[in-house]
Amino acid sequence: LSVLVVGGALGLRRGMLTVGLYLILGLFLPIYAHQAHGLGTIASVGSSGISLSPVGGYLVAFLFAAALVGWLAEMGWDRHIGGAVGAMILGEVVIYAIGVPWLALSLGKSPADAIALGFTPFIIGDAIKLAIATGIFPMAWWLVGRRAGDR
């Protein structure tokens, strides 16, 4: 929810910078879900090589999703509810397109198992968040000094 709203409200560069700051802060402070923090939330290096964290792909994907939604907003997709919803859906697609394969690799699961673990259980919640984000957009534009007609 936050990643999509930040990207849409702040645009490509500021949205990416904001989410990037969140990711960097999470390396040092317990700000991720369940108070997680540190490089180990994304990947770790051990004697057996690089180990990917199951949630790391979703965290990395946040940066790309915010960038995409921000770019689409700058292109005018956020001027109409349909475009805003479309941009946010594409942002969600980016999150899952990176997060689910990363999850499969990190846990040694098949693609079907990764979809069952990292996508299917979240569809309804993400649809609700998408509706909330759509409702928040006008307020977010007001807070950052943008209006639906601004580029």
C-alpha positions in Angstrom: 0.0 0.0 0.0 2.6 2.5 1.1 5.0 1.7 -1.8 2.3 2.3 -4.4 1.0 5.5 -2.8 4.5 6.9 -2.4 5.4 6.1 -6.0 2.2 7.6 -7.3 2.3 10.7 -5.2 6.0 11.5 -5.4 6.8 10.4 -9.0 9.6 8.3 -10.3 12.7 9.9 -8.7 11.3 11.0 -5.4 9.3 7.8 -5.0 12.4 5.7 -5.7 14.5 7.8 -3.4 11.9 7.5 -0.6 11.6 3.7 -0.9 15.4 3.4 -1.3 15.8 5.3 2.0 13.3 2.9 3.6 15.3 0.0 2.4 18.6 1.5 3.7 17.1 2.4 7.0 15.8 -1.2 7.3 19.4 -2.4 7.2 20.1 -0.7 10.5 16.7 -0.2 12.2 13.9 -2.7 12.9 11.4 -1.1 10.6 10.4 -4.0 8.4 7.5 -6.3 9.2 7.8 -8.1 12.5 10.6 -5.7 13.5 13.0 -7.4 11.0 16.1 -5.5 10.0 19.6 -6.0 8.7 21.2 -7.2 5.4 20.0 -10.7 6.3 16.4 -9.7 5.5 17.5 -9.5 1.9 20.4 -12.0 1.6 23.3 -13.2 3.6 26.8 -14.6 2.8 27.9 -17.7 4.6 30.3 -20.6 4.1 28.0 -22.1 1.6 27.7 -18.9 -0.4 24.9 -16.4 -0.8 21.6 -17.3 0.8 18.6 -15.3 -0.2 16.0 -14.4 2.4 12.5 -15.4 1.5 11.2 -11.8 1.9 14.2 -10.1 0.3 12.7 -10.2 -3.2 9.6 -8.4 -2.1 11.7 -5.7 -0.4 13.9 -5.2 -3.5 10.8 -5.2 -5.7 9.3 -2.3 -3.7 12.0 -0.1 -5.2 11.0 -1.1 -8.8 7.3 -0.9 -8.1 7.6 2.6 -6.7 9.6 3.6 -9.7 7.1 2.2 -12.1 4.0 3.6 -10.4 5.8 7.0 -10.1 6.8 7.0 -13.8 3.2 6.1 -14.8 1.9 8.8 -12.6 4.2 11.3 -14.2 3.0 10.1 -17.6 -0.6 11.0 -16.5 -1.9 7.7 -15.4 -2.9 9.1 -12.1 -5.2 11.7 -13.6 -8.1 9.3 -13.7 -9.1 6.6 -11.3 -8.9 3.9 -14.0 -5.3 4.9 -14.8 -4.4 5.1 -11.1 -5.8 1.6 -10.5 -4.0 0.3 -13.5 -0.7 1.8 -12.4 -1.1 0.3 -9.0 -2.0 -3.1 -10.4 1.2 -3.0 -12.6 3.1 -2.1 -9.4 1.7 -5.1 -7.7 2.7 -7.3 -10.7 6.3 -6.0 -10.4 6.3 -6.9 -6.7 5.1 -10.4 -7.3 7.2 -10.9 -10.5 10.4 -10.3 -8.4 9.2 -11.6 -5.0 7.7 -15.0 -5.9 10.7 -16.3 -7.9 13.1 -15.0 -5.2 11.0 -16.8 -2.7 11.2 -20.0 -4.7 15.0 -19.7 -5.0 15.4 -18.9 -1.3 13.3 -21.9 -0.1 14.2 -24.3 -2.9 10.5 -24.5 -3.8 8.9 -25.2 -7.2 7.2 -22.2 -8.9 3.8 -23.6 -8.1 4.7 -24.0 -4.4 6.2 -20.4 -4.4 2.9 -19.1 -5.9 0.9 -20.9 -3.3 3.1 -19.5 -0.5 3.9 -16.0 -1.7 1.1 -14.9 -3.9 -2.2 -16.7 -3.5 -2.7 -16.0 0.2 -2.2 -12.3 -0.4 -4.5 -11.6 -3.4 -7.6 -10.5 -1.4 -5.6 -8.4 1.0 -3.7 -6.7 -1.8 -7.0 -6.0 -3.6 -8.3 -4.3 -0.5 -5.0 -2.3 -0.2 -5.3 -1.3 -3.8 -8.8 0.1 -3.1 -7.5 2.0 -0.1 -4.6 3.3 -2.1 -7.0 4.6 -4.7 -8.9 6.4 -2.1 -5.7 7.9 -0.5 -4.4 9.2 -3.8 -6.1 12.6 -3.8 -5.1 13.2 -0.2 -1.5 12.2 -1.0 -1.4 14.6 -4.0 -2.6 17.4 -1.7 0.1 16.6 0.9 2.9 16.7 -1.6 1.4 19.7 -3.5 0.4 17.8 -6.6 -3.0 17.7 -8.2 -4.5 15.1 -10.5 -3.9 17.5 -13.4 -0.3 18.2 -12.6 2.6 16.5 -14.3 
